[in-house]
C-alpha cells in the first residue's frame, strides 16, 4: 500500500460522507486505503460508513479519544509507506494525495507536506504555520511587534499561502498532514497527553528534530470547512490554552528557573485581566499537571 488516508470522526456524518466521496472521486495513480476512526459518534456515522462505504476500514472506539490518540490507532494498523491525516471537514479539489506521494518519493528528506486549503468561497485559508515560540508569544501579548521586525513578520503571516508559493515551512495544519511513516517510526506517534489542539504541532516539532523537512505544495488543493466539529468558542479557547501549556512543557524547558517559564507566566498574567475565569481554569489545569 502506498498511502493510508485516515479520518477521525466525531458526530460529523454528512461531512465524513462528503470527504470519503471526494477521495474516491479524485484519487488515482496510487494504491490507497481509507481508515475512519470513530470517536463514539451518536449520529449514525458508523452505520452510514458500513452501508455506503464497505471497503473503508472502520475503527469504533466507543469513546472520544481526541484527535491524536484516535489517529494513532489507524497509524499503528496501517502498512502503507505514507499516511495522509485528513479532517472530516475537508473535500479534495484535485488528486492531492498523488501530488504529495510523488513529491515525497523524490524528496526522502521530507517528513511532512500539505496543500493549499480553501473555504467554500474559494478563498485561501490557513494552511501552514509556525511553531509556538514563547518570545513571539510575549511580544504578541504585550503588543510590541513593531519593535521586533522579524517577529512582526511571523505574527502577521496568516499561513494561507495566497501567493501560491512552494516553500519550506515549520508545520502543516492538522487538517491535511501527509506524513512519511518512516518519520513517525523515528519521532514517535501522537502524544497521548493531548486531547485537542497542538497535538499536530508537537508531533511535527519532533519530526523536525529528527531531521526531516516540511513543505507546502500549492498545486495540491483541498476545501476546508474549518471548525465544524467544535463549535463552542469558549470550550475551544480553554482547550487551546491547556494544550498550549502542554506543548511548551514538552518542547521547551519550563523548569523552576527557566526563562521560558517566566515568559509563559507573564503572557498569561496579562491575559488574566481580559478573561479571568478562563485563565484561572487553565491555571488549575497547569497546577494539576
Secondary structure, 3 states (H helix, E strand, C coil): CCEEEEEEECCCHHHHHHHHHHHHHHCCCCCEEEEEEECCCCCCHHHHHHHHCCCCEEEECCCCCCHHHHHHHHHHHCCCCEEEEECCCEEECCCHHHHHHHHHHHCCCEEEEEEEEECCCCCEECCEECCCCHHHHHHHHCCCHHHCHHHHHHHHCCCCCCCCCCEECCEECCCEEEEEHHHHHHHCCCCCCCCCCCHHHHHHHHHHHCCCEEEEEEEEEEEECCCCCCCCHHHHHHHHHHHHHHHHHHHCCCCCCCHHHHHHHHHHHHHHCCCHHHHHHHHHHHHHC
